[in-house]
Amino acid sequence: MIAIHDINQAARFCDRVILLSHGRVVASGTRDEALDPELLSAVFGVRVRRATISSTDELVFTTGLAS
């Protein structure tokens, strides 16, 4: 078990993820389930997309509010 704040590190190294927001569980499951870009956009209020960088899946946060 590890507590980590870097979402890309969690996506890279963790098999299962629990996503918290304001101390409450928002998602729990595989990294693909818990770190879904649409869910992350809703939770954090920013645009998120998944991109492959150097053959590694990365979550990319962009400036501006999610729409």
mmCIF file of the N, C-alpha and C atoms, coordinates in Angstrom:
data_MODEL
# 
_entry.id   MODEL 
# 
loop_
_atom_site.group_PDB 
_atom_site.id 
_atom_site.type_symbol 
_atom_site.label_atom_id 
_atom_site.label_alt_id 
_atom_site.label_comp_id 
_atom_site.label_asym_id 
_atom_site.label_entity_id 
_atom_site.label_seq_id 
_atom_site.pdbx_PDB_ins_code 
_atom_site.Cartn_x 
_atom_site.Cartn_y 
_atom_site.Cartn_z 
_atom_site.occupancy 
_atom_site.B_iso_or_equiv 
_atom_site.pdbx_formal_charge 
_atom_site.auth_seq_id 
_atom_site.auth_comp_id 
_atom_site.auth_asym_id 
_atom_site.auth_atom_id 
_atom_site.pdbx_PDB_model_num 
ATOM 1   N N  . MET A 1 1  ? 0.846   -1.158 0.000   1.00 0.00 ? 1  MET A N  1 
ATOM 2   C CA . MET A 1 1  ? 0.000   0.000  0.000   1.00 0.00 ? 1  MET A CA 1 
ATOM 3   C C  . MET A 1 1  ? 0.900   1.232  0.000   1.00 0.00 ? 1  MET A C  1 
ATOM 4   N N  . ILE A 1 2  ? 0.462   2.245  -0.735  1.00 0.00 ? 2  ILE A N  1 
ATOM 5   C CA . ILE A 1 2  ? 1.217   3.480  -0.826  1.00 0.00 ? 2  ILE A CA 1 
ATOM 6   C C  . ILE A 1 2  ? 0.231   4.652  -0.941  1.00 0.00 ? 2  ILE A C  1 
ATOM 7   N N  . ALA A 1 3  ? 0.548   5.734  -0.317  1.00 0.00 ? 3  ALA A N  1 
ATOM 8   C CA . ALA A 1 3  ? -0.221  6.979  -0.492  1.00 0.00 ? 3  ALA A CA 1 
ATOM 9   C C  . ALA A 1 3  ? 0.607   7.860  -1.414  1.00 0.00 ? 3  ALA A C  1 
ATOM 10  N N  . ILE A 1 4  ? 0.011   8.259  -2.524  1.00 0.00 ? 4  ILE A N  1 
ATOM 11  C CA . ILE A 1 4  ? 0.769   9.013  -3.526  1.00 0.00 ? 4  ILE A CA 1 
ATOM 12  C C  . ILE A 1 4  ? -0.125  10.113 -4.101  1.00 0.00 ? 4  ILE A C  1 
ATOM 13  N N  . HIS A 1 5  ? 0.469   11.257 -4.368  1.00 0.00 ? 5  HIS A N  1 
ATOM 14  C CA . HIS A 1 5  ? -0.290  12.383 -4.899  1.00 0.00 ? 5  HIS A CA 1 
ATOM 15  C C  . HIS A 1 5  ? -0.038  12.618 -6.382  1.00 0.00 ? 5  HIS A C  1 
ATOM 16  N N  . ASP A 1 6  ? 0.940   11.936 -6.948  1.00 0.00 ? 6  ASP A N  1 
ATOM 17  C CA . ASP A 1 6  ? 1.243   12.065 -8.369  1.00 0.00 ? 6  ASP A CA 1 
ATOM 18  C C  . ASP A 1 6  ? 0.415   11.015 -9.116  1.00 0.00 ? 6  ASP A C  1 
ATOM 19  N N  . ILE A 1 7  ? -0.586  11.476 -9.836  1.00 0.00 ? 7  ILE A N  1 
ATOM 20  C CA . ILE A 1 7  ? -1.513  10.555 -10.490 1.00 0.00 ? 7  ILE A CA 1 
ATOM 21  C C  . ILE A 1 7  ? -0.816  9.703  -11.542 1.00 0.00 ? 7  ILE A C  1 
ATOM 22  N N  . ASN A 1 8  ? 0.153   10.260 -12.262 1.00 0.00 ? 8  ASN A N  1 
ATOM 23  C CA . ASN A 1 8  ? 0.865   9.460  -13.259 1.00 0.00 ? 8  ASN A CA 1 
ATOM 24  C C  . ASN A 1 8  ? 1.718   8.383  -12.601 1.00 0.00 ? 8  ASN A C  1 
ATOM 25  N N  . GLN A 1 9  ? 2.277   8.659  -11.451 1.00 0.00 ? 9  GLN A N  1 
ATOM 26  C CA . GLN A 1 9  ? 3.026   7.630  -10.722 1.00 0.00 ? 9  GLN A CA 1 
ATOM 27  C C  . GLN A 1 9  ? 2.075   6.507  -10.299 1.00 0.00 ? 9  GLN A C  1 
ATOM 28  N N  . ALA A 1 10 ? 0.905   6.871  -9.822  1.00 0.00 ? 10 ALA A N  1 
ATOM 29  C CA . ALA A 1 10 ? -0.088  5.870  -9.447  1.00 0.00 ? 10 ALA A CA 1 
ATOM 30  C C  . ALA A 1 10 ? -0.483  5.032  -10.662 1.00 0.00 ? 10 ALA A C  1 
ATOM 31  N N  . ALA A 1 11 ? -0.695  5.689  -11.795 1.00 0.00 ? 11 ALA A N  1 
ATOM 32  C CA . ALA A 1 11 ? -1.067  4.974  -13.017 1.00 0.00 ? 11 ALA A CA 1 
ATOM 33  C C  . ALA A 1 11 ? 0.049   4.046  -13.487 1.00 0.00 ? 11 ALA A C  1 
ATOM 34  N N  . ARG A 1 12 ? 1.278   4.451  -13.277 1.00 0.00 ? 12 ARG A N  1 
ATOM 35  C CA . ARG A 1 12 ? 2.422   3.672  -13.746 1.00 0.00 ? 12 ARG A CA 1 
ATOM 36  C C  . ARG A 1 12 ? 2.718   2.473  -12.853 1.00 0.00 ? 12 ARG A C  1 
ATOM 37  N N  . PHE A 1 13 ? 2.569   2.621  -11.529 1.00 0.00 ? 13 PHE A N  1 
ATOM 38  C CA . PHE A 1 13 ? 3.070   1.596  -10.620 1.00 0.00 ? 13 PHE A CA 1 
ATOM 39  C C  . PHE A 1 13 ? 2.016   0.831  -9.824  1.00 0.00 ? 13 PHE A C  1 
ATOM 40  N N  . CYS A 1 14 ? 0.785   1.307  -9.796  1.00 0.00 ? 14 CYS A N  1 
ATOM 41  C CA . CYS A 1 14 ? -0.229  0.672  -8.943  1.00 0.00 ? 14 CYS A CA 1 
ATOM 42  C C  . CYS A 1 14 ? -1.196  -0.171 -9.768  1.00 0.00 ? 14 CYS A C  1 
ATOM 43  N N  . ASP A 1 15 ? -1.545  -1.339 -9.248  1.00 0.00 ? 15 ASP A N  1 
ATOM 44  C CA . ASP A 1 15 ? -2.532  -2.196 -9.910  1.00 0.00 ? 15 ASP A CA 1 
ATOM 45  C C  . ASP A 1 15 ? -3.950  -1.761 -9.566  1.00 0.00 ? 15 ASP A C  1 
ATOM 46  N N  . ARG A 1 16 ? -4.145  -1.318 -8.334  1.00 0.00 ? 16 ARG A N  1 
ATOM 47  C CA . ARG A 1 16 ? -5.451  -0.861 -7.860  1.00 0.00 ? 16 ARG A CA 1 
ATOM 48  C C  . ARG A 1 16 ? -5.278  0.519  -7.248  1.00 0.00 ? 16 ARG A C  1 
ATOM 49  N N  . VAL A 1 17 ? -6.305  1.351  -7.408  1.00 0.00 ? 17 VAL A N  1 
ATOM 50  C CA . VAL A 1 17 ? -6.232  2.740  -6.957  1.00 0.00 ? 17 VAL A CA 1 
ATOM 51  C C  . VAL A 1 17 ? -7.519  3.102  -6.224  1.00 0.00 ? 17 VAL A C  1 
ATOM 52  N N  . ILE A 1 18 ? -7.380  3.860  -5.149  1.00 0.00 ? 18 ILE A N  1 
ATOM 53  C CA . ILE A 1 18 ? -8.516  4.487  -4.484  1.00 0.00 ? 18 ILE A CA 1 
ATOM 54  C C  . ILE A 1 18 ? -8.335  5.988  -4.660  1.00 0.00 ? 18 ILE A C  1 
ATOM 55  N N  . LEU A 1 19 ? -9.290  6.627  -5.305  1.00 0.00 ? 19 LEU A N  1 
ATOM 56  C CA . LEU A 1 19 ? -9.234  8.061  -5.571  1.00 0.00 ? 19 LEU A CA 1 
ATOM 57  C C  . LEU A 1 19 ? -10.061 8.781  -4.515  1.00 0.00 ? 19 LEU A C  1 
ATOM 58  N N  . LEU A 1 20 ? -9.411  9.709  -3.812  1.00 0.00 ? 20 LEU A N  1 
ATOM 59  C CA . LEU A 1 20 ? -10.076 10.475 -2.766  1.00 0.00 ? 20 LEU A CA 1 
ATOM 60  C C  . LEU A 1 20 ? -10.263 11.918 -3.197  1.00 0.00 ? 20 LEU A C  1 
ATOM 61  N N  . SER A 1 21 ? -11.342 12.523 -2.728  1.00 0.00 ? 21 SER A N  1 
ATOM 62  C CA . SER A 1 21 ? -11.572 13.943 -2.912  1.00 0.00 ? 21 SER A CA 1 
ATOM 63  C C  . SER A 1 21 ? -12.212 14.469 -1.641  1.00 0.00 ? 21 SER A C  1 
ATOM 64  N N  . HIS A 1 22 ? -11.569 15.441 -1.013  1.00 0.00 ? 22 HIS A N  1 
ATOM 65  C CA . HIS A 1 22 ? -12.055 16.014 0.239   1.00 0.00 ? 22 HIS A CA 1 
ATOM 66  C C  . HIS A 1 22 ? -12.285 14.930 1.299   1.00 0.00 ? 22 HIS A C  1 
ATOM 67  N N  . GLY A 1 23 ? -11.377 13.946 1.336   1.00 0.00 ? 23 GLY A N  1 
ATOM 68  C CA . GLY A 1 23 ? -11.436 12.902 2.351   1.00 0.00 ? 23 GLY A CA 1 
ATOM 69  C C  . GLY A 1 23 ? -12.446 11.803 2.091   1.00 0.00 ? 23 GLY A C  1 
ATOM 70  N N  . ARG A 1 24 ? -13.089 11.823 0.942   1.00 0.00 ? 24 ARG A N  1 
ATOM 71  C CA . ARG A 1 24 ? -14.085 10.794 0.614   1.00 0.00 ? 24 ARG A CA 1 
ATOM 72  C C  . ARG A 1 24 ? -13.632 9.984  -0.600  1.00 0.00 ? 24 ARG A C  1 
ATOM 73  N N  . VAL A 1 25 ? -13.984 8.712  -0.598  1.00 0.00 ? 25 VAL A N  1 
ATOM 74  C CA . VAL A 1 25 ? -13.662 7.840  -1.725  1.00 0.00 ? 25 VAL A CA 1 
ATOM 75  C C  . VAL A 1 25 ? -14.587 8.191  -2.890  1.00 0.00 ? 25 VAL A C  1 
ATOM 76  N N  . VAL A 1 26 ? -13.979 8.530  -4.032  1.00 0.00 ? 26 VAL A N  1 
ATOM 77  C CA . VAL A 1 26 ? -14.740 8.855  -5.235  1.00 0.00 ? 26 VAL A CA 1 
ATOM 78  C C  . VAL A 1 26 ? -14.719 7.693  -6.213  1.00 0.00 ? 26 VAL A C  1 
ATOM 79  N N  . ALA A 1 27 ? -13.632 6.925  -6.195  1.00 0.00 ? 27 ALA A N  1 
ATOM 80  C CA . ALA A 1 27 ? -13.512 5.776  -7.084  1.00 0.00 ? 27 ALA A CA 1 
ATOM 81  C C  . ALA A 1 27 ? -12.538 4.785  -6.466  1.00 0.00 ? 27 ALA A C  1 
ATOM 82  N N  . SER A 1 28 ? -12.778 3.526  -6.754  1.00 0.00 ? 28 SER A N  1 
ATOM 83  C CA . SER A 1 28 ? -11.903 2.461  -6.278  1.00 0.00 ? 28 SER A CA 1 
ATOM 84  C C  . SER A 1 28 ? -11.932 1.350  -7.311  1.00 0.00 ? 28 SER A C  1 
ATOM 85  N N  . GLY A 1 29 ? -10.759 0.899  -7.703  1.00 0.00 ? 29 GLY A N  1 
ATOM 86  C CA . GLY A 1 29 ? -10.715 -0.175 -8.685  1.00 0.00 ? 29 GLY A CA 1 
ATOM 87  C C  . GLY A 1 29 ? -9.371  -0.245 -9.369  1.00 0.00 ? 29 GLY A C  1 
ATOM 88  N N  . THR A 1 30 ? -9.369  -0.797 -10.571 1.00 0.00 ? 30 THR A N  1 
ATOM 89  C CA . THR A 1 30 ? -8.134  -0.854 -11.341 1.00 0.00 ? 30 THR A CA 1 
ATOM 90  C C  . THR A 1 30 ? -7.719  0.561  -11.680 1.00 0.00 ? 30 THR A C  1 
ATOM 91  N N  . ARG A 1 31 ? -6.478  0.732  -12.106 1.00 0.00 ? 31 ARG A N  1 
ATOM 92  C CA . ARG A 1 31 ? -6.025  2.091  -12.438 1.00 0.00 ? 31 ARG A CA 1 
ATOM 93  C C  . ARG A 1 31 ? -6.859  2.673  -13.576 1.00 0.00 ? 31 ARG A C  1 
ATOM 94  N N  . ASP A 1 32 ? -7.282  1.844  -14.536 1.00 0.00 ? 32 ASP A N  1 
ATOM 95  C CA . ASP A 1 32 ? -8.102  2.356  -15.639 1.00 0.00 ? 32 ASP A CA 1 
ATOM 96  C C  . ASP A 1 32 ? -9.484  2.785  -15.159 1.00 0.00 ? 32 ASP A C  1 
ATOM 97  N N  . GLU A 1 33 ? -10.033 2.080  -14.181 1.00 0.00 ? 33 GLU A N  1 
ATOM 98  C CA . GLU A 1 33 ? -11.345 2.445  -13.646 1.00 0.00 ? 33 GLU A CA 1 
ATOM 99  C C  . GLU A 1 33 ? -11.260 3.715  -12.804 1.00 0.00 ? 33 GLU A C  1 
ATOM 100 N N  . ALA A 1 34 ? -10.327 3.751  -11.874 1.00 0.00 ? 34 ALA A N  1 
ATOM 101 C CA . ALA A 1 34 ? -10.242 4.860  -10.922 1.00 0.00 ? 34 ALA A CA 1 
ATOM 102 C C  . ALA A 1 34 ? -9.609  6.113  -11.522 1.00 0.00 ? 34 ALA A C  1 
ATOM 103 N N  . LEU A 1 35 ? -8.780  5.944  -12.548 1.00 0.00 ? 35 LEU A N  1 
ATOM 104 C CA . LEU A 1 35 ? -8.099  7.090  -13.142 1.00 0.00 ? 35 LEU A CA 1 
ATOM 105 C C  . LEU A 1 35 ? -8.640  7.396  -14.535 1.00 0.00 ? 35 LEU A C  1 
ATOM 106 N N  . ASP A 1 36 ? -9.923  7.198  -14.704 1.00 0.00 ? 36 ASP A N  1 
ATOM 107 C CA . ASP A 1 36 ? -10.592 7.506  -15.954 1.00 0.00 ? 36 ASP A CA 1 
ATOM 108 C C  . ASP A 1 36 ? -10.549 9.021  -16.189 1.00 0.00 ? 36 ASP A C  1 
ATOM 109 N N  . PRO A 1 37 ? -10.120 9.465  -17.362 1.00 0.00 ? 37 PRO A N  1 
ATOM 110 C CA . PRO A 1 37 ? -10.011 10.908 -17.614 1.00 0.00 ? 37 PRO A CA 1 
ATOM 111 C C  . PRO A 1 37 ? -11.299 11.696 -17.357 1.00 0.00 ? 37 PRO A C  1 
ATOM 112 N N  . GLU A 1 38 ? -12.448 11.151 -17.719 1.00 0.00 ? 38 GLU A N  1 
ATOM 113 C CA . GLU A 1 38 ? -13.708 11.868 -17.479 1.00 0.00 ? 38 GLU A CA 1 
ATOM 114 C C  . GLU A 1 38 ? -13.971 12.016 -15.982 1.00 0.00 ? 38 GLU A C  1 
ATOM 115 N N  . LEU A 1 39 ? -13.698 10.971 -15.220 1.00 0.00 ? 39 LEU A N  1 
ATOM 116 C CA . LEU A 1 39 ? -13.872 11.029 -13.769 1.00 0.00 ? 39 LEU A CA 1 
ATOM 117 C C  . LEU A 1 39 ? -12.911 12.041 -13.152 1.00 0.00 ? 39 LEU A C  1 
ATOM 118 N N  . LEU A 1 40 ? -11.643 11.997 -13.562 1.00 0.00 ? 40 LEU A N  1 
ATOM 119 C CA . LEU A 1 40 ? -10.656 12.949 -13.036 1.00 0.00 ? 40 LEU A CA 1 
ATOM 120 C C  . LEU A 1 40 ? -11.033 14.382 -13.386 1.00 0.00 ? 40 LEU A C  1 
ATOM 121 N N  . SER A 1 41 ? -11.561 14.600 -14.588 1.00 0.00 ? 41 SER A N  1 
ATOM 122 C CA . SER A 1 41 ? -12.005 15.940 -14.979 1.00 0.00 ? 41 SER A CA 1 
ATOM 123 C C  . SER A 1 41 ? -13.112 16.425 -14.055 1.00 0.00 ? 41 SER A C  1 
ATOM 124 N N  . ALA A 1 42 ? -14.060 15.541 -13.755 1.00 0.00 ? 42 ALA A N  1 
ATOM 125 C CA . ALA A 1 42 ? -15.176 15.916 -12.882 1.00 0.00 ? 42 ALA A CA 1 
ATOM 126 C C  . ALA A 1 42 ? -14.700 16.187 -11.459 1.00 0.00 ? 42 ALA A C  1 
ATOM 127 N N  . VAL A 1 43 ? -13.788 15.360 -10.956 1.00 0.00 ? 43 VAL A N  1 
ATOM 128 C CA . VAL A 1 43 ? -13.314 15.502 -9.569  1.00 0.00 ? 43 VAL A CA 1 
ATOM 129 C C  . VAL A 1 43 ? -12.454 16.750 -9.397  1.00 0.00 ? 43 VAL A C  1 
ATOM 130 N N  . PHE A 1 44 ? -11.524 16.991 -10.325 1.00 0.00 ? 44 PHE A N  1 
ATOM 131 C CA . PHE A 1 44 ? -10.568 18.080 -10.163 1.00 0.00 ? 44 PHE A CA 1 
ATOM 132 C C  . PHE A 1 44 ? -10.939 19.348 -10.920 1.00 0.00 ? 44 PHE A C  1 
ATOM 133 N N  . GLY A 1 45 ? -11.950 19.285 -11.778 1.00 0.00 ? 45 GLY A N  1 
ATOM 134 C CA . GLY A 1 45 ? -12.391 20.469 -12.498 1.00 0.00 ? 45 GLY A CA 1 
ATOM 135 C C  . GLY A 1 45 ? -11.424 20.968 -13.545 1.00 0.00 ? 45 GLY A C  1 
ATOM 136 N N  . VAL A 1 46 ? -10.616 20.064 -14.097 1.00 0.00 ? 46 VAL A N  1 
ATOM 137 C CA . VAL A 1 46 ? -9.682  20.421 -15.169 1.00 0.00 ? 46 VAL A CA 1 
ATOM 138 C C  . VAL A 1 46 ? -9.827  19.402 -16.299 1.00 0.00 ? 46 VAL A C  1 
ATOM 139 N N  . ARG A 1 47 ? -9.370  19.778 -17.472 1.00 0.00 ? 47 ARG A N  1 
ATOM 140 C CA . ARG A 1 47 ? -9.396  18.839 -18.594 1.00 0.00 ? 47 ARG A CA 1 
ATOM 141 C C  . ARG A 1 47 ? -8.297  17.792 -18.402 1.00 0.00 ? 47 ARG A C  1 
ATOM 142 N N  . VAL A 1 48 ? -8.637  16.555 -18.698 1.00 0.00 ? 48 VAL A N  1 
ATOM 143 C CA . VAL A 1 48 ? -7.674  15.455 -18.594 1.00 0.00 ? 48 VAL A CA 1 
ATOM 144 C C  . VAL A 1 48 ? -7.822  14.593 -19.843 1.00 0.00 ? 48 VAL A C  1 
ATOM 145 N N  . ARG A 1 49 ? -6.699  14.191 -20.408 1.00 0.00 ? 49 ARG A N  1 
ATOM 146 C CA . ARG A 1 49 ? -6.745  13.232 -21.512 1.00 0.00 ? 49 ARG A CA 1 
ATOM 147 C C  . ARG A 1 49 ? -5.625  12.233 -21.315 1.00 0.00 ? 49 ARG A C  1 
ATOM 148 N N  . ARG A 1 50 ? -5.787  11.073 -21.904 1.00 0.00 ? 50 ARG A N  1 
ATOM 149 C CA . ARG A 1 50 ? -4.767  10.035 -21.818 1.00 0.00 ? 50 ARG A CA 1 
ATOM 150 C C  . ARG A 1 50 ? -3.928  10.110 -23.087 1.00 0.00 ? 50 ARG A C  1 
ATOM 151 N N  . ALA A 1 51 ? -2.622  10.082 -22.940 1.00 0.00 ? 51 ALA A N  1 
ATOM 152 C CA . ALA A 1 51 ? -1.717  10.141 -24.085 1.00 0.00 ? 51 ALA A CA 1 
ATOM 153 C C  . ALA A 1 51 ? -0.609  9.118  -23.884 1.00 0.00 ? 51 ALA A C  1 
ATOM 154 N N  . THR A 1 52 ? -0.080  8.617  -24.970 1.00 0.00 ? 52 THR A N  1 
ATOM 155 C CA . THR A 1 52 ? 1.058   7.711  -24.891 1.00 0.00 ? 52 THR A CA 1 
ATOM 156 C C  . THR A 1 52 ? 2.322   8.510  -25.152 1.00 0.00 ? 52 THR A C  1 
ATOM 157 N N  . ILE A 1 53 ? 3.196   8.523  -24.154 1.00 0.00 ? 53 ILE A N  1 
ATOM 158 C CA . ILE A 1 53 ? 4.454   9.255  -24.237 1.00 0.00 ? 53 ILE A CA 1 
ATOM 159 C C  . ILE A 1 53 ? 5.568   8.259  -23.977 1.00 0.00 ? 53 ILE A C  1 
ATOM 160 N N  . SER A 1 54 ? 6.462   8.099  -24.924 1.00 0.00 ? 54 SER A N  1 
ATOM 161 C CA . SER A 1 54 ? 7.571   7.146  -24.801 1.00 0.00 ? 54 SER A CA 1 
ATOM 162 C C  . SER A 1 54 ? 7.065   5.758  -24.432 1.00 0.00 ? 54 SER A C  1 
ATOM 163 N N  . SER A 1 55 ? 6.040   5.302  -25.128 1.00 0.00 ? 55 SER A N  1 
ATOM 164 C CA . SER A 1 55 ? 5.410   3.989  -24.955 1.00 0.00 ? 55 SER A CA 1 
ATOM 165 C C  . SER A 1 55 ? 4.814   3.763  -23.567 1.00 0.00 ? 55 SER A C  1 
ATOM 166 N N  . THR A 1 56 ? 4.572   4.847  -22.831 1.00 0.00 ? 56 THR A N  1 
ATOM 167 C CA . THR A 1 56 ? 3.947   4.771  -21.519 1.00 0.00 ? 56 THR A CA 1 
ATOM 168 C C  . THR A 1 56 ? 2.680   5.614  -21.532 1.00 0.00 ? 56 THR A C  1 
ATOM 169 N N  . ASP A 1 57 ? 1.583   5.052  -21.028 1.00 0.00 ? 57 ASP A N  1 
ATOM 170 C CA . ASP A 1 57 ? 0.355   5.837  -20.906 1.00 0.00 ? 57 ASP A CA 1 
ATOM 171 C C  . ASP A 1 57 ? 0.553   6.910  -19.848 1.00 0.00 ? 57 ASP A C  1 
ATOM 172 N N  . GLU A 1 58 ? 0.218   8.126  -20.171 1.00 0.00 ? 58 GLU A N  1 
ATOM 173 C CA . GLU A 1 58 ? 0.304   9.248  -19.233 1.00 0.00 ? 58 GLU A CA 1 
ATOM 174 C C  . GLU A 1 58 ? -1.038  9.965  -19.234 1.00 0.00 ? 58 GLU A C  1 
ATOM 175 N N  . LEU A 1 59 ? -1.405  10.511 -18.109 1.00 0.00 ? 59 LEU A N  1 
ATOM 176 C CA . LEU A 1 59 ? -2.574  11.381 -18.025 1.00 0.00 ? 59 LEU A CA 1 
ATOM 177 C C  . LEU A 1 59 ? -2.071  12.796 -18.184 1.00 0.00 ? 59 LEU A C  1 
ATOM 178 N N  . VAL A 1 60 ? -2.683  13.546 -19.078 1.00 0.00 ? 60 VAL A N  1 
ATOM 179 C CA . VAL A 1 60 ? -2.243  14.904 -19.363 1.00 0.00 ? 60 VAL A CA 1 
ATOM 180 C C  . VAL A 1 60 ? -3.317  15.860 -18.859 1.00 0.00 ? 60 VAL A C  1 
ATOM 181 N N  . PHE A 1 61 ? -2.927  16.747 -17.954 1.00 0.00 ? 61 PHE A N  1 
ATOM 182 C CA . PHE A 1 61 ? -3.828  17.761 -17.435 1.00 0.00 ? 61 PHE A CA 1 
ATOM 183 C C  . PHE A 1 61 ? -3.580  19.035 -18.219 1.00 0.00 ? 61 PHE A C  1 
ATOM 184 N N  . THR A 1 62 ? -4.655  19.657 -18.691 1.00 0.00 ? 62 THR A N  1 
ATOM 185 C CA . THR A 1 62 ? -4.495  20.895 -19.438 1.00 0.00 ? 62 THR A CA 1 
ATOM 186 C C  . THR A 1 62 ? -5.128  22.038 -18.644 1.00 0.00 ? 62 THR A C  1 
ATOM 187 N N  . THR A 1 63 ? -4.688  23.231 -18.946 1.00 0.00 ? 63 THR A N  1 
ATOM 188 C CA . THR A 1 63 ? -5.227  24.390 -18.235 1.00 0.00 ? 63 THR A CA 1 
ATOM 189 C C  . THR A 1 63 ? -6.660  24.630 -18.684 1.00 0.00 ? 63 THR A C  1 
ATOM 190 N N  . GLY A 1 64 ? -7.384  25.295 -17.845 1.00 0.00 ? 64 GLY A N  1 
ATOM 191 C CA . GLY A 1 64 ? -8.774  25.598 -18.134 1.00 0.00 ? 64 GLY A CA 1 
ATOM 192 C C  . GLY A 1 64 ? -9.698  24.625 -17.438 1.00 0.00 ? 64 GLY A C  1 
ATOM 193 N N  . LEU A 1 65 ? -10.913 25.052 -17.271 1.00 0.00 ? 65 LEU A N  1 
ATOM 194 C CA . LEU A 1 65 ? -11.894 24.227 -16.576 1.00 0.00 ? 65 LEU A CA 1 
ATOM 195 C C  . LEU A 1 65 ? -12.450 23.172 -17.514 1.00 0.00 ? 65 LEU A C  1 
ATOM 196 N N  . ALA A 1 66 ? -12.839 22.072 -16.916 1.00 0.00 ? 66 ALA A N  1 
ATOM 197 C CA . ALA A 1 66 ? -13.488 21.015 -17.695 1.00 0.00 ? 66 ALA A CA 1 
ATOM 198 C C  . ALA A 1 66 ? -14.856 21.503 -18.139 1.00 0.00 ? 66 ALA A C  1 
ATOM 199 N N  . SER A 1 67 ? -15.269 21.063 -19.302 1.00 0.00 ? 67 SER A N  1 
ATOM 200 C CA . SER A 1 67 ? -16.594 21.483 -19.771 1.00 0.00 ? 67 SER A CA 1 
ATOM 201 C C  . SER A 1 67 ? -17.502 20.288 -19.901 1.00 0.00 ? 67 SER A C  1 
# 
